[in-house]
Amino acid sequence: MGIGCEERAMACCEKQSCYYRIKTFTRQVWHGYRRWKMLNRQCRQLLEMENYLLKDIGISRADAIRFSRQRDSLWTCIVKSMQNRLD
């Protein structure tokens, strides 16, 4: 006895659903990684700035160091990216 049309359609939908979830998860991880890279680059640039430039934007060297230490870890960025996509 062969598989009926409804059973084939359900099997196809299940595969698409699984594919969609994997694709969505991969996209969320990628966005989290990109956010982490961007934050790391910005922190590095902030730390490389001269004191007079930091003063121009209204922060001190100590503030720049504190901001760079407070940045999120890679996994925190990924989780935040996933939460933002679900909301």
Beta strands, then each sheet from edge to edge (+ up, - down):
end
